[in-house]
Amino acid sequence: MAEFCLDCLNRLEGTCYTKWDVSLSWSKDICEGCSQLRRTVICLRKRTIRRQYLGLYDDNHRKSRK
């Protein structure tokens, strides 16, 4: 399974997730995106997934891909 830090995940997915939207690892791992020792994203929180499904996130939460 790929392990990415929050910054790399946001850059790859084109999102603006915060630390409150995801579950981060307790220990630091090597990020596969930037190769730095950082806390990595384990999964999205249930409320984040629910909001995406219901369309409660506005356009500011997803970056424009220009």
Secondary structure, 3 states (H helix, E strand, C coil): CCCCEHHHHHHHHCECCCCCCEEEEEEEEECCCCCCEEEEEEEECHHHHHHHHHCCCCHHHECCCC
